[in-house]
Amino acid sequence: MTLPLFPLHTVLFPGCTLDLQIFEARYLDMISRCMKQGEGFGVVCIVEGAEVGEAAERVAQIGCEARITDFQQRPNGLLGIRVQGGRRFRVKQAQVLPDKLTLAQIEWLDEQPELPLGEDQADLLALLGALAEHPMVASLDMGGGADSQAELADKLGYLLPFSAEQKVALLAEPDATQRLEMLQAWVEELQGDGAAQ
């Protein structure tokens, strides 16, 4: 399976919403092809390099499919698109095309069965509810709740200010319960850092 990649300094998670401004020719062409074919593209986090210009030197090997849900011309004349995270994938091999677009051979990662939320996750669910009230988060129309452990882990992983490395590790972990345990530990670290200042 080949997928065009859009390397960014962000990590997209399944079910989460991302707004992008498209201005480089390689990505305008890619978006046009994706929309005509009704297909998505892959968002991978840049490990080394820039978002604009040359192809990024190094990107994370785990990424998330992006499905275009909306598009509009921005007041600045650029194309604005809104995407929603789809399936997670692993990059097996990547090549940079002459137009600097990166095309990857990927394999989809197996998704675990949906697990219901338990009482242990009440604090994390409350945290998601609080985040959803922030105007910037509300504008993403992602809803303030979660119906499964995976959805809760994905939304919190996306919205909380963790490092790119942490977010990629979270995206790569197949077990939703394990992802929530990782999140719980990191949230406690963030709260500890806040209290220490």
Residue frames relative to the residue before (quaternion, step in Angstrom):
aa qw qx qy qz dx dy dz
M 1.0000 0.0000 0.0000 0.0000 0.00 0.00 0.00
T 0.1311 -0.7851 0.5988 0.0884 3.60 -0.82 0.95
L 0.0588 -0.7820 0.6202 -0.0180 3.52 -1.12 0.79
P 0.3815 -0.6859 0.5539 0.2779 3.61 -0.90 0.85
L 0.2823 -0.7817 0.5367 0.1454 3.58 -0.98 0.84
F 0.1627 -0.7326 0.6538 0.0963 3.52 -1.20 0.72
P 0.1432 -0.8153 0.5546 0.0847 3.63 -0.03 1.22
L 0.0026 0.7978 -0.6001 0.0580 3.57 -0.89 1.02
H 0.4776 -0.6205 0.5172 0.3455 3.56 -1.29 0.24
T 0.6260 0.4652 -0.3647 0.5087 3.55 0.90 0.96
V 0.3111 -0.7248 0.5813 0.1999 3.56 -1.27 0.40
L 0.2289 -0.7674 0.5869 0.1196 3.56 -0.73 1.11
F 0.1840 -0.7794 0.5919 0.0914 3.57 -1.08 0.80
P 0.6422 -0.5233 0.3817 0.4099 3.60 -1.16 0.50
G 0.8291 0.2287 -0.1789 0.4778 3.56 -1.03 0.85
C 0.6260 0.5391 -0.3415 0.4482 3.61 1.25 -0.09
T 0.4023 -0.7385 0.5106 0.1792 3.53 -1.20 0.70
L 0.0322 -0.7894 0.6128 -0.0151 3.56 -1.00 0.89
D 0.2222 -0.7552 0.6028 0.1298 3.57 -0.96 0.92
L 0.0621 -0.8085 0.5852 -0.0087 3.57 -0.87 1.01
Q 0.2529 -0.7123 0.6296 0.1796 3.53 -1.24 0.60
I 0.1602 -0.8122 0.5580 0.0573 3.57 -0.65 1.09
F 0.0982 0.8196 -0.5600 0.0704 3.58 -0.73 1.01
E 0.6269 0.5222 -0.3649 0.4485 3.61 1.17 -0.35
A 0.6086 -0.6063 0.3800 0.3430 3.56 -1.01 0.93
R 0.6493 0.5386 -0.3394 0.4161 3.60 0.90 -0.89
Y 0.7166 0.4328 -0.2597 0.4814 3.57 1.01 -0.80
L 0.5771 0.5518 -0.3826 0.4649 3.61 1.12 -0.54
D 0.6478 0.5040 -0.3088 0.4807 3.60 0.99 -0.85
M 0.6548 0.5261 -0.3106 0.4450 3.56 0.94 -0.95
I 0.6656 0.4981 -0.3009 0.4674 3.59 0.90 -0.98
S 0.6296 0.5389 -0.3298 0.4521 3.58 0.98 -0.86
R 0.6682 0.4906 -0.2978 0.4735 3.61 0.93 -0.92
C 0.6497 0.5247 -0.3202 0.4473 3.59 0.91 -0.92
M 0.6785 0.4911 -0.2983 0.4577 3.58 0.93 -0.90
K 0.6446 0.5157 -0.3259 0.4608 3.61 0.98 -0.80
Q 0.7601 0.3840 -0.1967 0.4860 3.57 0.95 -0.92
G 0.4156 -0.7262 0.4562 0.3030 3.59 1.27 -0.10
E 0.5182 0.6381 -0.4054 0.4001 3.55 1.16 0.64
G 0.4549 -0.6697 0.5128 0.2857 3.53 -1.30 0.26
F 0.3060 -0.6901 0.6029 0.2582 3.54 -1.36 -0.24
G 0.5015 -0.6737 0.4587 0.2902 3.56 -1.25 0.23
V 0.1975 -0.7419 0.6263 0.1353 3.57 -0.98 0.86
V 0.0132 0.7796 -0.6248 0.0398 3.56 -0.79 1.09
C 0.4801 -0.6774 0.4843 0.2760 3.54 -1.10 0.73
I 0.4147 -0.6973 0.5292 0.2483 3.57 -0.96 0.91
V 0.2531 -0.7536 0.5914 0.1351 3.55 -0.83 1.04
E 0.7866 -0.0083 0.0552 0.6149 3.56 1.06 -0.85
G 0.6910 0.4485 -0.3387 0.4547 3.59 -0.82 0.96
A 0.5237 -0.6402 0.4806 0.2912 3.54 -1.38 -0.03
E 0.5762 -0.5932 0.4374 0.3532 3.56 -1.28 0.40
V 0.7640 0.3521 -0.1580 0.5170 3.56 1.09 -0.80
G 0.7595 0.3816 -0.2739 0.4500 3.57 -1.15 0.60
E 0.8390 -0.0309 0.0564 0.5403 3.55 -0.82 -1.03
A 0.5924 -0.5374 0.4442 0.4036 3.57 -1.22 0.43
A 0.5586 -0.6182 0.4325 0.3447 3.58 -1.00 0.85
E 0.5332 -0.6596 0.4276 0.3128 3.58 -0.96 0.90
R 0.8127 -0.0092 0.0330 0.5817 3.58 0.87 -0.93
V 0.0597 -0.7843 0.6171 0.0237 3.54 -0.98 0.90
A 0.6220 -0.5273 0.4141 0.4044 3.56 -1.26 0.41
Q 0.4683 -0.6956 0.4761 0.2649 3.56 -1.10 0.70
I 0.6802 0.3834 -0.2745 0.5612 3.58 1.31 -0.15
G 0.0484 0.8081 -0.5839 0.0602 3.56 -0.88 0.95
C 0.3785 -0.7024 0.5572 0.2299 3.53 -1.36 -0.07
E 0.4819 -0.6524 0.5087 0.2888 3.54 -0.99 0.89
A 0.1717 -0.7679 0.6092 0.0982 3.59 -1.06 0.78
R 0.1364 -0.7792 0.6095 0.0525 3.57 -0.77 1.10
I 0.3998 -0.7263 0.5067 0.2365 3.58 -0.78 1.03
T 0.1234 -0.8144 0.5653 0.0444 3.59 -0.70 1.09
D 0.8050 0.0095 0.0168 0.5929 3.61 1.16 -0.45
F 0.0070 0.7885 -0.6148 -0.0180 3.57 -1.19 0.47
Q 0.0647 0.7906 -0.6070 0.0485 3.55 -1.18 0.57
Q 0.5050 -0.6009 0.5160 0.3430 3.52 -1.27 0.44
R 0.3380 -0.7449 0.5374 0.2050 3.59 -0.77 0.99
P 0.6570 -0.5069 0.3679 0.4195 3.62 -1.20 0.38
N 0.6726 0.4894 -0.2978 0.4684 3.62 1.13 -0.61
G 0.6034 -0.5955 0.3477 0.4004 3.59 1.30 0.16
L 0.5917 0.5748 -0.3747 0.4232 3.59 1.24 -0.19
L 0.5134 -0.6197 0.4929 0.3309 3.54 -1.27 0.41
G 0.1349 -0.7720 0.6169 0.0729 3.54 -0.88 0.98
I 0.0154 -0.7953 0.6057 0.0207 3.58 -0.91 0.84
R 0.2297 -0.7185 0.6348 0.1672 3.51 -1.28 0.50
V 0.0723 -0.7986 0.5971 0.0214 3.55 -0.85 0.99
Q 0.2346 -0.7324 0.6147 0.1754 3.52 -1.30 0.41
G 0.5102 -0.6566 0.4673 0.3003 3.55 -1.00 0.87
G 0.1829 -0.7827 0.5887 0.0854 3.56 -1.00 0.90
R 0.8339 -0.1415 0.1312 0.5171 3.57 -0.76 -1.09
R 0.4457 -0.6581 0.5356 0.2852 3.54 -1.23 0.55
F 0.0438 -0.8112 0.5829 0.0120 3.58 -1.07 0.66
R 0.3226 -0.6944 0.6043 0.2203 3.52 -1.39 0.30
V 0.3750 -0.7059 0.5550 0.2303 3.59 -0.97 0.90
K 0.2204 -0.7818 0.5706 0.1212 3.57 -0.69 1.08
Q 0.7786 -0.0813 0.1085 0.6127 3.55 1.01 -0.88
A 0.0628 -0.8057 0.5882 0.0316 3.59 -1.02 0.69
Q 0.0682 -0.7793 0.6207 0.0518 3.54 -1.14 0.66
V 0.3480 -0.7140 0.5687 0.2137 3.54 -1.09 0.75
L 0.3411 -0.7536 0.5330 0.1780 3.56 -0.69 1.15
P 0.7029 -0.4697 0.3119 0.4336 3.62 -1.23 0.30
D 0.6978 0.4469 -0.2867 0.4808 3.64 1.08 -0.63
K 0.5543 -0.6482 0.3469 0.3903 3.60 1.37 0.30
L 0.4571 0.6316 -0.4847 0.3966 3.59 1.21 0.30
T 0.3025 -0.7444 0.5651 0.1872 3.58 -0.99 0.82
L 0.1151 -0.7733 0.6224 0.0363 3.55 -0.84 1.06
A 0.1150 -0.8337 0.5396 0.0241 3.58 -0.74 1.03
Q 0.3502 -0.6283 0.6430 0.2630 3.48 -1.31 0.57
I 0.0081 -0.8298 0.5570 -0.0345 3.58 -0.64 1.07
E 0.1719 -0.7164 0.6467 0.1974 3.49 -1.39 0.12
W 0.4548 -0.6738 0.5097 0.2817 3.55 -0.98 0.88
L 0.3875 -0.7054 0.5401 0.2461 3.57 -1.04 0.74
D 0.5285 -0.6291 0.4639 0.3312 3.56 -1.06 0.76
E 0.2764 -0.7382 0.5905 0.1734 3.54 -1.05 0.81
Q 0.4215 -0.7018 0.5191 0.2459 3.56 -0.97 0.88
P 0.6149 -0.5192 0.4129 0.4264 3.63 -1.20 0.36
E 0.5692 -0.5959 0.4432 0.3528 3.57 -1.15 0.67
L 0.1470 -0.7789 0.6044 0.0798 3.58 -0.90 0.92
P 0.4493 -0.6893 0.4864 0.2940 3.62 -0.88 0.87
L 0.5374 -0.6056 0.4766 0.3426 3.54 -1.25 0.45
G 0.2267 -0.7730 0.5797 0.1225 3.55 -1.08 0.78
E 0.7140 -0.4308 0.3198 0.4498 3.57 -1.30 0.05
D 0.5693 0.6094 -0.3780 0.4019 3.60 1.14 -0.64
Q 0.7326 0.4411 -0.2356 0.4618 3.58 1.10 -0.68
A 0.3485 0.7752 -0.4762 0.2254 3.61 1.28 0.07
D 0.6584 0.5142 -0.3197 0.4470 3.61 0.94 -0.86
L 0.6693 0.4912 -0.3055 0.4662 3.58 0.95 -0.88
L 0.6256 0.5297 -0.3333 0.4659 3.59 1.08 -0.75
A 0.6400 0.5143 -0.3163 0.4752 3.59 1.03 -0.82
L 0.6242 0.5374 -0.3290 0.4618 3.58 1.06 -0.78
L 0.6413 0.5118 -0.3212 0.4730 3.59 0.98 -0.83
G 0.6353 0.5361 -0.3227 0.4526 3.59 0.99 -0.85
A 0.6575 0.5026 -0.3018 0.4733 3.57 1.01 -0.85
L 0.6463 0.5202 -0.3174 0.4592 3.59 0.97 -0.86
A 0.6420 0.5636 -0.3206 0.4091 3.58 1.00 -0.88
E 0.6444 0.5321 -0.3266 0.4416 3.60 1.18 -0.46
H 0.5087 0.6293 -0.4330 0.3972 3.60 1.25 -0.23
P 0.5560 -0.6519 0.3885 0.3390 3.64 -0.79 0.96
M 0.6576 0.5090 -0.3309 0.4461 3.62 0.95 -0.80
V 0.6658 0.4801 -0.3005 0.4857 3.58 1.03 -0.77
A 0.6277 0.5494 -0.3332 0.4395 3.58 0.98 -0.88
S 0.6443 0.5460 -0.3232 0.4269 3.60 1.04 -0.79
L 0.6253 0.5495 -0.3397 0.4377 3.62 1.22 -0.35
D 0.3104 -0.7935 0.4780 0.2133 3.60 1.32 -0.14
M 0.3563 0.7502 -0.4901 0.2646 3.60 0.89 0.87
G 0.4938 -0.6441 0.4462 0.3772 3.60 1.23 -0.10
G 0.4321 -0.7471 0.4560 0.2174 3.56 -1.12 0.65
G 0.7133 0.4313 -0.2566 0.4892 3.55 1.25 -0.02
A 0.2390 -0.7318 0.6104 0.1863 3.53 -1.36 -0.20
D 0.3112 -0.7790 0.5223 0.1531 3.58 -1.01 0.84
S 0.7845 0.1900 -0.1199 0.5780 3.59 1.23 -0.16
Q 0.6615 -0.4933 0.3736 0.4237 3.56 -1.28 0.26
A 0.6489 0.5276 -0.3275 0.4397 3.59 0.96 -0.86
E 0.6617 0.5048 -0.3134 0.4573 3.60 0.92 -0.90
L 0.6424 0.5161 -0.3214 0.4665 3.59 0.98 -0.83
A 0.6665 0.5017 -0.3013 0.4619 3.60 0.91 -0.93
D 0.6695 0.5083 -0.3066 0.4465 3.59 0.92 -0.89
K 0.6867 0.4865 -0.2959 0.4519 3.59 0.85 -0.94
L 0.6792 0.4709 -0.2996 0.4767 3.61 0.89 -0.87
G 0.6265 0.5418 -0.3352 0.4489 3.59 0.99 -0.82
Y 0.6735 0.5020 -0.2777 0.4662 3.54 1.07 -0.81
L 0.7761 0.4203 -0.1978 0.4266 3.57 0.80 -1.04
L 0.6781 0.5067 -0.3110 0.4321 3.60 1.03 -0.66
P 0.5296 -0.6857 0.4140 0.2791 3.61 -1.09 0.73
F 0.1781 0.7805 -0.5742 0.1716 3.57 0.57 1.15
S 0.6073 -0.5385 0.4210 0.4048 3.57 -1.26 0.25
A 0.6542 -0.5061 0.3873 0.4073 3.56 -1.28 0.42
E 0.6323 0.5414 -0.3328 0.4430 3.60 0.99 -0.82
Q 0.6538 0.5075 -0.3115 0.4668 3.57 0.97 -0.88
K 0.6684 0.5100 -0.3041 0.4480 3.58 0.92 -0.92
V 0.6470 0.5021 -0.3242 0.4736 3.60 0.97 -0.80
A 0.6303 0.5303 -0.3284 0.4622 3.61 1.02 -0.82
L 0.6461 0.5209 -0.3039 0.4678 3.55 1.04 -0.84
L 0.6572 0.5112 -0.2979 0.4670 3.57 0.96 -0.91
A 0.6850 0.5051 -0.2756 0.4468 3.58 1.06 -0.78
E 0.6186 0.5688 -0.3474 0.4161 3.62 1.15 -0.56
P 0.3387 -0.7904 0.4720 0.1945 3.62 -0.51 1.13
D 0.6910 0.4946 -0.2719 0.4516 3.59 1.11 -0.68
A 0.4001 -0.7535 0.4705 0.2255 3.60 -0.50 1.22
T 0.6244 0.5343 -0.3462 0.4525 3.61 1.00 -0.76
Q 0.6452 0.5135 -0.3051 0.4764 3.56 1.01 -0.87
R 0.6341 0.5321 -0.3324 0.4521 3.60 1.00 -0.81
L 0.6630 0.4996 -0.3081 0.4647 3.57 0.98 -0.83
E 0.6238 0.5228 -0.3424 0.4694 3.61 1.07 -0.66
M 0.6189 0.5258 -0.3346 0.4781 3.59 1.05 -0.78
L 0.6588 0.5216 -0.3008 0.4510 3.57 0.93 -0.97
Q 0.6378 0.5421 -0.3249 0.4403 3.57 0.92 -0.96
A 0.6679 0.4996 -0.2976 0.4645 3.58 0.92 -0.93
W 0.6842 0.4860 -0.2897 0.4602 3.60 0.95 -0.87
V 0.6112 0.5356 -0.3489 0.4667 3.58 1.07 -0.73
E 0.6472 0.5122 -0.3179 0.4666 3.59 0.98 -0.83
E 0.6189 0.5282 -0.3344 0.4755 3.60 1.10 -0.73
L 0.6519 0.5136 -0.3165 0.4594 3.59 0.92 -0.93
Q 0.6638 0.4975 -0.3028 0.4692 3.59 0.96 -0.89
G 0.6281 0.5382 -0.3235 0.4595 3.58 1.08 -0.78
D 0.6445 0.5131 -0.3132 0.4725 3.59 1.01 -0.87
G 0.6488 0.5219 -0.3159 0.4549 3.57 0.99 -0.85
A 0.6743 0.5005 -0.2901 0.4589 3.57 0.98 -0.89
A 0.6550 0.5464 -0.3083 0.4212 3.57 1.11 -0.71
Q 0.6535 0.5403 -0.3287 0.4160 3.59 1.15 -0.48
